[in-house]
Amino acid sequence: MPHYLNRPDYIENQFKLEGRLNDSDAFDFVIQPMKGDRFEIVLDNLTKQRVEYHFIYDNNWEMHDYDYFEVTNHHIKKIAKGPIRFEGSSQE
């Protein structure tokens, strides 16, 4: 379990961020998120005190538990295109 989940203010801050993300003026430009879009807020990224907040859009931004494998799989599916080729094989 990530250490930041034990921080006393983590849950409170997560609710505050979720509320703010769903305000119409949360971004300084117009966004039109689509269902399934992800938003990640990372604080203190370069230290051992890194804190992460994860949200998924489903008609509004909702808190979401981070799943490394789910996110990685999502990116792999986006870049995986075309047939699998084996070295020395003429089949596609």
C-alpha positions in Angstrom: 0.0 0.0 0.0 1.4 3.4 -0.9 2.5 5.4 2.1 0.5 8.5 1.2 -2.8 6.6 1.9 -1.9 6.7 5.6 -1.7 10.5 5.6 -4.4 12.0 7.8 -5.4 14.6 5.2 -5.3 12.3 2.1 -9.0 11.4 2.0 -10.2 14.9 2.9 -8.0 16.4 0.2 -9.2 13.8 -2.3 -12.9 14.9 -1.7 -11.9 18.6 -2.0 -10.0 17.9 -5.3 -13.0 15.9 -6.7 -15.4 18.8 -5.9 -13.1 21.3 -7.5 -12.6 19.3 -10.6 -16.3 19.2 -11.1 -16.6 23.0 -10.9 -17.2 24.7 -14.3 -14.1 26.9 -13.8 -11.7 24.2 -12.6 -9.5 24.5 -15.7 -8.3 27.7 -17.3 -9.5 26.5 -20.7 -12.6 24.7 -21.9 -12.4 20.9 -21.7 -14.8 18.3 -22.9 -13.8 15.1 -21.2 -15.2 11.9 -22.5 -16.4 8.9 -20.5 -13.4 6.9 -19.3 -10.9 9.8 -19.4 -8.4 9.8 -16.6 -6.9 12.7 -14.6 -4.0 12.3 -12.2 -2.7 14.8 -9.8 0.8 14.1 -8.4 2.4 16.2 -5.6 6.1 16.1 -4.7 6.8 13.9 -7.6 10.6 14.0 -7.2 10.7 13.2 -3.5 9.9 10.1 -1.4 6.8 12.0 -0.1 5.1 11.6 -3.5 1.2 11.8 -3.2 -1.1 10.7 -6.0 -4.8 11.4 -6.6 -6.7 9.6 -9.4 -10.0 10.5 -11.1 -12.0 9.0 -13.9 -14.7 10.9 -15.9 -18.2 9.4 -16.0 -20.4 12.4 -16.6 -18.4 14.0 -13.8 -15.0 13.4 -12.3 -15.0 10.7 -9.7 -12.3 9.4 -7.3 -10.7 6.2 -8.4 -8.2 3.8 -6.9 -5.0 3.7 -9.0 -4.3 0.4 -10.6 -0.9 0.4 -12.2 -1.7 -2.6 -14.4 -5.0 -1.2 -15.6 -3.4 2.1 -16.7 -0.4 0.3 -18.3 -2.7 -2.1 -20.2 -4.7 0.9 -21.4 -1.6 2.5 -22.9 -0.4 -0.7 -24.4 -3.7 -1.3 -26.2 -3.5 2.2 -27.7 0.0 1.6 -29.2 -0.4 -2.1 -30.1 -1.4 -2.1 -33.8 -0.8 -4.5 -36.6 0.0 -8.2 -36.7 2.6 -9.9 -34.5 5.6 -10.9 -36.5 8.1 -13.5 -35.5 11.8 -13.3 -36.6 12.4 -15.5 -39.6 8.7 -15.8 -40.4 7.1 -14.5 -43.6 3.6 -14.7 -42.0 1.9 -11.6 -40.9 
